[in-house]
Amino acid sequence: MTAVLSLEQVSKQFPGVKALDNVSLTVAAGEIHALLGENGAGKSTLMKILCGIHQPDEGTIRLDGEPRRFTSYRDACATGVGIVFQEFSLVPWLSVVDNIFLGREPRNRLGLIRHAQMRAEANALFDRLEIDIDPEISVHRLSVADQQFVEIAKALSLNARVLVLDEPTAPLTPSEVERLFRIMRRLREDGVAMVFISHHLEEIFQICDRITVLRDGTYVDSCRVADTDHDALVEMMIGRRVENIFPPRQARAANSPLLLTAEIGLKQTDHTDSITLHRGEILGFAGLVGSGRSEFAMALIGAYPTRVAQIRLDGADVTFRSPADALDAGIGMLPEDRKRQGLILPFSCADNITLNHLGQFYRPAPFISRKQEAETVDAAMDQVRVKAPSAQTPVASLSGGNQQKVVIARWLDRGCRILIFDEPTRGIDVGAKAEIYTLMKRLAAQGIAIIMISSELPEITGLCDRVLVFSHGRIVAELADEAIEADTIMRHAVTEPRRNDVSHSVTEDA
């Protein structure tokens, strides 16, 4: 095996934290190498050192056997190291071609930009990747998947021999993921060395050749994909064996009170769907991305336009003109994009938890009793077991799982009786997933009703008491108990509803 990239005994210390301790990684030409570990394991720090964003305290970086020290990201790019960050680095209002060559546009002797050359090179990159994107289109008009491919093209335009892909599949649909994997296989054939970071272990077994696992900033092991399995990887990542990531299923009491009924007809549709929700129930919304799951949930809280919205809560008719109305009635939503829609990242845990109900701490208005606020925040963080140095820690510094817990703590502090979780474990490592699942089960046992929207079938089948399957913008099946199986859910999810259906009539699979 010819090593294109080697990181040898790399260490990095930040104030109060040793992020990396003698970590090594070797990647060969034409290899897709998975870098695994829980949030906080050191993966991002190691990649930022590789790309010149951080400088190592100790250790060596070698490219083709030659020691290198990158003083900046531009320096790393110049030597053939490219990275596709988890958060896109594109300028939305510039064209695709301008983004690819931003800051290094080819110019003629008069200093004028060679636009024709840029277009030709961009088209050549897209031909190499076998993707069809107009180089002149503004980036903000592209789908998330096409923006991802533009990021890859941008990295390859630097003649990258080493390509780092940090959670590239997080925003993609299953078909878009397969498209990305086809591109990665093509790059592997071209001899590009790739480091692939993902929390989806099934993807590792689909696309990767070898694996390196980090835990708490230290190197654990490296192995070939063919020589390991899912359980062994989880044990390496979290330091213990997880026999069952999902808490034991406990049958919901047959007499559990009905909490909510709703008949919803979205504005752009000609049909109406209905749902029921009981106290202490976890109700799953399953289906493919774009099937209408999130739209229905947002319509339920007044955040999406409807033709029909007849909602009864605790036997009383209610009208939600906005999410604020729903929140006042005790319904909270954890959005899919917690960083943009659920949290203010520079704010502390305490500020995020009390953000929309500071009035309860006025003593007298507009003065806030910081003592009472601190007691309330400490109790909320303890209830959901947020792991943070203190309540004043900025949320941006927490792991994805703990960020999610801060959002949950906020809604529990508001006394929410219904929580809607939209993709609750997206971007969260396997250990934190288990904690979120246990927390959801504990909340349900306390009588809180949960609606969970998820693209991950294992967590739908492992957690839910009932499942509503969405397809083409409507509910096509209701499953319960033994009928909640992955293949049954998928069969309904890919079936197009009959055109003459104008209202929801569930299909019960025995």
C-alpha positions as CSV (number, residue, x, y, z in Angstrom):
1,M,0.0,0.0,0.0
2,T,1.5,3.4,-1.1
3,A,0.7,6.0,1.5
4,V,-0.2,9.4,0.0
5,L,-1.0,10.9,3.4
6,S,0.4,10.1,6.9
7,L,-0.3,11.9,10.1
8,E,2.1,10.6,12.8
9,Q,1.7,11.0,16.6
10,V,-0.2,14.3,16.2
11,S,-1.1,16.1,19.5
12,K,-3.1,19.3,20.0
13,Q,-3.9,21.2,23.3
14,F,-6.5,23.9,23.7
15,P,-7.0,25.8,26.9
16,G,-8.1,23.2,29.4
17,V,-8.6,20.5,26.8
18,K,-6.3,18.0,25.2
19,A,-8.1,17.6,21.9
20,L,-5.6,15.1,20.4
21,D,-3.0,12.9,22.0
22,N,-0.5,11.0,19.8
23,V,-3.0,10.3,17.0
24,S,-1.9,8.7,13.7
25,L,-3.6,8.1,10.4
26,T,-2.4,6.7,7.1
27,V,-4.4,6.9,3.8
28,A,-3.3,5.3,0.5
29,A,-3.8,6.4,-3.0
30,G,-7.2,5.3,-4.4
31,E,-8.5,4.5,-0.9
32,I,-11.6,5.7,0.9
33,H,-10.7,5.8,4.6
34,A,-13.4,6.2,7.2
35,L,-12.5,8.3,10.3
36,L,-14.9,7.4,13.1
37,G,-15.6,8.5,16.6
38,E,-18.2,10.2,18.8
39,N,-18.7,13.9,18.8
40,G,-15.7,15.3,20.6
41,A,-13.4,12.4,19.7
42,G,-11.0,14.7,17.8
43,K,-12.0,14.0,14.2
44,S,-12.6,17.6,13.2
45,T,-9.5,18.9,15.0
46,L,-7.3,16.3,13.2
47,M,-8.8,17.3,9.8
48,K,-8.3,21.0,10.6
49,I,-4.6,20.3,11.4
50,L,-4.3,18.5,8.1
51,C,-5.8,21.4,6.2
52,G,-3.7,24.1,8.0
53,I,-6.5,25.6,10.0
54,H,-4.9,24.5,13.3
55,Q,-1.2,23.9,13.9
56,P,-0.2,20.7,15.8
57,D,1.7,21.0,19.1
58,E,3.5,17.8,18.2
59,G,3.6,15.3,15.4
60,T,4.3,15.2,11.6
61,I,2.2,15.4,8.5
62,R,3.7,13.6,5.4
63,L,2.5,13.8,1.8
64,D,4.1,11.2,-0.4
65,G,6.6,10.5,2.4
66,E,7.8,14.2,2.6
67,P,7.2,16.1,5.9
68,R,4.9,19.1,5.5
69,R,3.7,21.9,7.8
70,F,0.8,23.9,6.5
71,T,0.5,27.4,7.9
72,S,-2.9,28.0,6.4
73,Y,-5.8,26.4,4.5
74,R,-4.5,28.0,1.3
75,D,-1.1,26.4,1.9
76,A,-2.7,23.0,2.3
77,C,-4.8,23.5,-0.9
78,A,-1.7,24.4,-2.9
79,T,-0.1,21.0,-2.0
80,G,-3.2,19.0,-3.1
81,V,-5.3,18.7,0.1
82,G,-9.0,19.6,-0.3
83,I,-11.8,19.5,2.2
84,V,-15.6,19.5,1.8
85,F,-16.8,21.0,5.1
86,Q,-19.9,19.9,6.8
87,E,-21.1,23.5,6.6
88,F,-20.9,24.7,3.0
89,S,-18.3,27.4,2.3
90,L,-20.0,28.6,-1.0
91,V,-21.2,32.1,-1.6
92,P,-24.9,31.7,-2.4
93,W,-25.3,34.7,-4.6
94,L,-22.3,34.0,-6.8
95,S,-22.4,31.7,-9.8
96,V,-21.1,28.1,-9.6
97,V,-18.0,28.9,-11.7
98,D,-17.2,32.0,-9.6
99,N,-17.4,29.9,-6.4
100,I,-15.1,27.3,-7.8
101,F,-12.4,29.8,-8.7
102,L,-13.1,32.4,-6.0
103,G,-9.8,34.2,-5.1
104,R,-7.7,32.4,-7.7
105,E,-9.4,33.5,-11.0
106,P,-7.1,33.1,-14.1
107,R,-6.2,36.4,-15.6
108,N,-4.7,37.7,-18.8
109,R,-1.8,40.1,-19.1
110,L,-4.1,43.1,-18.5
111,G,-5.3,41.6,-15.2
112,L,-8.8,40.8,-16.7
113,I,-10.5,37.5,-15.6
114,R,-10.5,34.8,-18.2
115,H,-14.2,33.8,-17.9
116,A,-14.2,31.5,-20.9
117,Q,-11.2,29.5,-19.4
118,M,-13.0,29.3,-16.1
119,R,-16.2,27.9,-17.7
120,A,-14.2,25.4,-19.7
121,E,-12.4,24.1,-16.7
122,A,-15.6,24.0,-14.6
123,N,-17.3,22.0,-17.4
124,A,-14.3,19.6,-17.5
125,L,-14.6,19.0,-13.8
126,F,-18.3,18.3,-14.1
127,D,-17.6,15.9,-17.0
128,R,-15.1,14.1,-14.8
129,L,-17.7,13.8,-12.1
130,E,-20.4,12.9,-14.6
131,I,-22.8,15.6,-13.2
132,D,-24.9,18.1,-15.1
133,I,-24.7,21.6,-13.5
134,D,-24.8,24.9,-15.3
135,P,-21.6,26.8,-14.4
136,E,-23.4,30.2,-14.7
137,I,-26.3,29.4,-12.3
138,S,-26.3,31.1,-8.9
139,V,-25.4,28.7,-6.1
140,H,-28.6,29.5,-4.1
141,R,-30.7,28.1,-6.9
142,L,-29.1,24.7,-6.7
143,S,-30.4,21.8,-4.6
144,V,-28.4,20.9,-1.5
145,A,-27.0,17.8,-3.3
146,D,-25.8,19.9,-6.3
147,Q,-24.2,22.4,-3.9
148,Q,-22.3,19.4,-2.3
149,F,-21.1,18.4,-5.8
150,V,-19.9,21.9,-6.5
151,E,-17.9,21.8,-3.2
152,I,-16.3,18.5,-4.5
153,A,-15.6,20.1,-7.9
154,K,-14.0,23.1,-6.1
155,A,-11.7,20.8,-4.2
156,L,-10.8,18.9,-7.3
157,S,-10.0,22.1,-9.2
158,L,-7.1,22.5,-6.8
159,N,-5.7,19.2,-8.2
160,A,-6.5,17.6,-4.8
161,R,-4.8,14.2,-4.3
162,V,-6.3,14.0,-0.8
163,L,-9.9,14.8,-0.3
164,V,-11.6,15.1,3.1
165,L,-15.4,14.7,3.1
166,D,-16.9,15.8,6.5
167,E,-20.4,14.4,7.0
168,P,-21.2,14.8,3.2
169,T,-24.3,12.7,3.3
170,A,-26.1,14.5,6.2
171,P,-28.3,16.7,4.0
172,L,-28.8,14.2,1.2
173,T,-31.7,12.0,0.3
174,P,-30.9,8.2,-0.3
175,S,-30.8,8.6,-4.1
176,E,-28.5,11.6,-3.7
177,V,-26.2,9.6,-1.3
178,E,-25.9,6.9,-4.0
179,R,-25.1,9.5,-6.5
180,L,-22.3,10.8,-4.2
181,F,-21.0,7.3,-3.7
182,R,-20.8,6.8,-7.5
183,I,-18.6,10.0,-7.7
184,M,-16.5,8.8,-4.8
185,R,-15.9,5.4,-6.5
186,R,-14.9,7.2,-9.7
187,L,-12.4,9.3,-7.8
188,R,-11.0,6.2,-6.1
189,E,-10.4,4.8,-9.6
190,D,-8.5,8.0,-10.4
191,G,-6.2,7.4,-7.4
192,V,-7.6,10.1,-5.2
193,A,-7.1,9.4,-1.4
194,M,-10.3,10.2,0.6
195,V,-11.0,10.6,4.3
196,F,-14.7,10.0,4.9
197,I,-16.3,11.2,8.1
198,S,-19.9,9.9,8.9
199,H,-22.1,8.9,11.8
200,H,-24.0,6.5,9.6
201,L,-22.2,3.2,10.1
202,E,-24.1,1.5,7.2
203,E,-22.5,4.0,4.8
204,I,-19.0,2.9,6.0
205,F,-19.7,-0.6,5.0
206,Q,-21.1,0.5,1.6
207,I,-18.3,2.8,0.5
208,C,-15.1,2.6,2.6
209,D,-12.0,0.4,2.4
210,R,-10.4,1.0,5.8
211,I,-11.4,2.6,9.1
212,T,-9.6,4.5,11.8
213,V,-11.4,5.0,15.1
214,L,-10.7,7.9,17.6
215,R,-12.0,8.1,21.2
216,D,-11.5,11.1,23.5
217,G,-8.8,12.5,21.4
218,T,-6.8,9.2,21.2
219,Y,-6.1,6.7,18.5
220,V,-8.0,3.4,19.2
221,D,-7.4,1.2,16.1
222,S,-7.4,0.9,12.4
223,C,-8.8,-2.1,10.4
224,R,-10.1,-3.1,7.0
225,V,-13.9,-2.8,6.6
226,A,-14.0,-6.4,5.6
227,D,-12.5,-7.5,8.9
228,T,-15.0,-5.8,11.3
229,D,-18.8,-5.4,11.9
230,H,-21.2,-2.9,13.3
231,D,-21.0,-4.0,16.9
232,A,-17.3,-4.0,17.0
233,L,-17.1,-0.5,15.6
234,V,-19.6,0.8,18.2
235,E,-17.6,-0.8,21.0
236,M,-14.4,0.9,19.7
237,M,-16.1,4.3,19.4
238,I,-17.7,4.5,22.8
239,G,-15.5,2.1,24.8
240,R,-18.2,-0.3,25.8
241,R,-20.5,-2.9,24.1
242,V,-24.0,-1.7,23.3
243,E,-26.2,-4.8,23.3
244,N,-29.3,-2.8,22.3
245,I,-29.2,0.8,21.4
246,F,-33.0,1.1,21.8
247,P,-34.6,1.0,25.3
248,P,-37.0,-2.0,25.8
249,R,-40.4,-1.4,24.3
250,Q,-43.1,-1.0,26.9
251,A,-46.7,-1.4,25.7
252,R,-48.7,1.8,26.1
253,A,-51.6,1.4,28.4
254,A,-54.8,0.6,26.5
255,N,-56.7,3.3,28.5
256,S,-54.1,6.0,27.8
257,P,-56.1,9.2,27.4
258,L,-56.5,10.7,24.0
259,L,-54.6,14.0,23.9
260,L,-54.9,15.4,20.4
261,T,-56.9,14.8,17.2
262,A,-56.2,16.7,14.0
263,E,-57.6,16.9,10.5
264,I,-55.1,18.7,8.2
265,G,-55.4,19.6,4.6
266,L,-52.3,21.3,3.2
267,K,-53.0,24.3,1.0
268,Q,-51.4,22.8,-2.1
269,T,-53.3,19.5,-1.9
270,D,-56.9,18.4,-2.4
271,H,-57.0,15.8,0.4
272,T,-57.3,15.8,4.2
273,D,-55.4,13.6,6.6
274,S,-56.2,12.9,10.2
275,I,-54.2,11.8,13.2
276,T,-54.7,10.9,16.8
277,L,-52.2,11.2,19.6
278,H,-52.4,9.7,23.2
279,R,-50.6,10.7,26.3
280,G,-47.3,8.9,26.8
281,E,-47.2,7.7,23.1
282,I,-44.4,7.9,20.6
283,L,-46.0,8.3,17.2
284,G,-43.7,7.9,14.2
285,F,-43.9,9.9,11.0
286,A,-42.1,7.7,8.4
287,G,-41.6,8.1,4.7
288,L,-39.1,9.2,2.1
289,V,-37.6,12.7,2.2
290,G,-40.2,15.0,0.5
291,S,-43.1,12.7,1.4
292,G,-44.9,15.5,3.4
293,R,-43.9,14.4,6.9
294,S,-42.4,17.7,8.0
295,E,-45.0,19.8,6.2
296,F,-47.8,18.0,8.1
297,A,-46.1,18.5,11.4
298,M,-45.4,22.2,10.7
299,A,-49.0,22.7,9.6
300,L,-50.1,21.1,12.9
301,I,-48.3,24.0,14.8
302,G,-49.4,26.8,12.5
303,A,-46.1,27.1,10.6
304,Y,-47.4,25.8,7.2
305,P,-50.3,27.0,5.1
306,T,-53.5,24.9,5.2
307,R,-56.9,24.6,3.6
308,V,-58.2,22.7,6.6
309,A,-56.9,22.6,10.1
310,Q,-59.3,21.2,12.7
311,I,-57.5,20.4,15.9
312,R,-58.8,19.3,19.3
313,L,-56.5,19.3,22.3
314,D,-57.7,17.7,25.5
315,G,-61.2,17.7,24.0
316,A,-61.3,21.4,23.2
317,D,-61.1,23.0,19.7
318,V,-58.0,25.0,19.2
319,T,-56.6,27.2,16.4
320,F,-52.9,27.8,15.9
321,R,-52.1,30.8,13.7
322,S,-48.4,30.5,14.5
323,P,-45.9,28.2,16.4
324,A,-46.2,30.7,19.3
325,D,-49.9,29.8,19.7
326,A,-49.0,26.1,19.6
327,L,-46.3,26.6,22.2
328,D,-48.8,28.5,24.5
329,A,-51.0,25.4,24.2
330,G,-48.1,23.1,25.2
331,I,-46.7,21.9,21.9
332,G,-43.0,22.3,21.2
333,M,-41.1,21.4,18.1
334,L,-37.4,20.4,17.8
335,P,-36.6,21.4,14.2
336,E,-34.5,19.3,11.8
337,D,-31.8,22.0,11.6
338,R,-31.2,22.6,15.3
339,K,-28.2,24.9,14.6
340,R,-30.2,27.4,12.4
341,Q,-33.7,27.0,13.7
342,G,-33.5,25.6,17.2
343,L,-30.6,27.4,18.9
344,I,-28.6,30.7,19.1
345,L,-25.2,29.2,19.1
346,P,-23.2,32.0,20.7
347,F,-25.6,32.2,23.6
348,S,-25.1,30.1,26.7
349,C,-27.1,27.0,27.6
350,A,-29.0,29.0,30.2
351,D,-29.9,31.8,27.7
352,N,-31.1,29.2,25.1
353,I,-33.3,27.4,27.7
354,T,-35.0,30.5,29.1
355,L,-35.0,32.4,25.8
356,N,-38.7,32.6,25.1
357,H,-40.1,32.7,28.6
358,L,-38.0,35.2,30.5
359,G,-41.2,36.8,31.8
360,Q,-41.5,34.2,34.5
361,F,-38.3,35.5,36.1
362,Y,-39.3,39.2,36.3
363,R,-38.9,40.3,40.0
364,P,-40.3,43.0,39.3
365,A,-40.5,43.6,35.6
366,P,-38.3,44.3,33.7
367,F,-35.7,43.1,36.2
368,I,-34.8,39.4,36.1
369,S,-34.2,37.2,39.2
370,R,-30.9,35.6,38.1
371,K,-31.0,33.3,41.1
372,Q,-34.5,31.9,40.2
373,E,-33.4,31.6,36.5
374,A,-30.3,29.7,37.5
375,E,-32.2,27.3,39.7
376,T,-34.7,26.6,36.9
377,V,-32.0,26.1,34.3
378,D,-30.0,23.8,36.5
379,A,-33.1,21.7,37.1
380,A,-34.0,21.5,33.4
381,M,-30.4,20.6,32.4
382,D,-30.4,17.9,35.1
383,Q,-33.7,16.5,33.9
384,V,-32.4,15.8,30.4
385,R,-28.8,15.3,31.5
386,V,-27.0,17.9,29.5
387,K,-23.3,17.4,29.7
388,A,-21.7,20.9,29.8
389,P,-19.1,22.5,32.1
390,S,-21.7,24.9,33.3
391,A,-25.1,26.5,32.4
392,Q,-23.1,29.5,31.1
393,T,-21.2,27.4,28.5
394,P,-21.9,28.6,24.9
395,V,-24.1,26.1,23.1
396,A,-21.8,26.2,20.1
397,S,-19.1,24.4,22.1
398,L,-21.4,21.4,22.9
399,S,-21.7,18.1,21.0
400,G,-24.7,17.6,18.7
401,G,-26.4,15.4,21.2
402,N,-26.1,17.9,24.0
403,Q,-27.3,20.7,21.8
404,Q,-30.4,18.6,21.1
405,K,-30.9,18.1,24.8
406,V,-30.7,21.9,25.4
407,V,-33.6,22.4,22.9
408,I,-35.6,19.7,24.7
409,A,-34.8,21.3,28.1
410,R,-36.3,24.6,26.8
411,W,-39.6,23.0,25.8
412,L,-39.9,21.0,29.0
413,D,-39.3,24.2,31.0
414,R,-42.3,25.6,29.2
415,G,-44.4,22.7,30.4
416,C,-44.9,21.2,26.9
417,R,-47.2,18.2,26.8
418,I,-46.5,17.3,23.2
419,L,-43.0,17.4,21.6
420,I,-42.4,17.0,17.9
421,F,-38.9,15.7,17.1
422,D,-37.9,16.3,13.4
423,E,-34.8,14.1,12.6
424,P,-33.8,14.1,16.3
425,T,-30.5,12.2,15.8
426,R,-29.2,13.8,12.6
427,G,-25.5,14.5,12.9
428,I,-25.3,12.8,16.3
429,D,-22.9,10.0,17.2
430,V,-24.0,6.5,18.2
431,G,-23.5,7.0,21.9
432,A,-25.4,10.2,22.0
433,K,-28.2,8.6,19.9
434,A,-28.7,6.0,22.6
435,E,-29.0,8.8,25.2
436,I,-31.6,10.6,23.1
437,Y,-33.6,7.4,22.7
438,T,-33.5,6.7,26.4
439,L,-34.6,10.3,27.1
440,M,-37.5,10.1,24.7
441,K,-38.7,6.9,26.4
442,R,-38.4,8.5,29.8
443,L,-40.4,11.5,28.7
444,A,-43.1,9.2,27.3
445,A,-43.2,7.4,30.6
446,Q,-43.9,10.7,32.3
447,G,-47.0,11.2,30.1
448,I,-45.5,13.5,27.4
449,A,-46.7,12.6,23.9
450,I,-44.0,12.6,21.2
451,I,-44.2,12.8,17.4
452,M,-41.0,11.6,15.9
453,I,-40.2,12.3,12.2
454,S,-37.2,10.2,11.0
455,S,-35.6,9.0,7.9
456,E,-33.8,6.2,9.9
457,L,-36.0,3.2,9.8
458,P,-34.2,1.4,12.8
459,E,-35.2,4.2,15.1
460,I,-38.8,4.3,13.8
461,T,-39.1,0.5,14.4
462,G,-37.1,0.6,17.6
463,L,-38.9,3.4,19.4
464,C,-42.5,4.0,18.1
465,D,-45.8,2.7,19.5
466,R,-47.5,3.6,16.3
467,V,-46.3,4.7,12.8
468,L,-48.0,6.8,10.2
469,V,-46.4,6.3,6.7
470,F,-46.4,9.3,4.3
471,S,-46.1,9.0,0.6
472,H,-46.5,11.8,-2.0
473,G,-47.8,14.2,0.5
474,R,-50.4,12.1,2.3
475,I,-50.7,9.4,5.0
476,V,-51.0,6.0,3.3
477,A,-50.8,3.6,6.2
478,E,-51.0,3.3,10.0
479,L,-48.9,0.5,11.6
480,A,-48.8,-0.7,15.2
481,D,-47.1,-3.3,17.4
482,E,-45.8,-6.3,15.3
483,A,-46.7,-4.6,12.0
484,I,-44.0,-1.9,12.6
485,E,-41.3,-3.5,10.4
486,A,-38.8,-1.8,8.1
487,D,-39.8,-3.6,5.0
488,T,-43.6,-2.9,5.6
489,I,-42.9,0.8,6.1
490,M,-40.7,1.0,3.0
491,R,-43.3,-0.9,0.9
492,H,-45.9,1.7,1.8
493,A,-43.5,4.7,1.5
494,V,-42.7,3.9,-2.1
495,T,-46.3,3.2,-3.2
496,E,-48.0,6.0,-5.0
497,P,-51.5,6.7,-3.5
498,R,-54.5,6.3,-5.7
499,R,-55.4,9.5,-7.5
500,N,-59.0,9.4,-6.4
501,D,-58.1,9.3,-2.7
502,V,-59.2,12.6,-1.2
503,S,-59.0,11.8,2.5
504,H,-56.9,9.7,4.7
505,S,-58.0,6.1,5.4
506,V,-55.3,4.2,7.1
507,T,-54.1,0.7,6.1
508,E,-53.7,-1.6,9.1
509,D,-51.1,-4.3,8.6
510,A,-51.6,-7.3,10.8
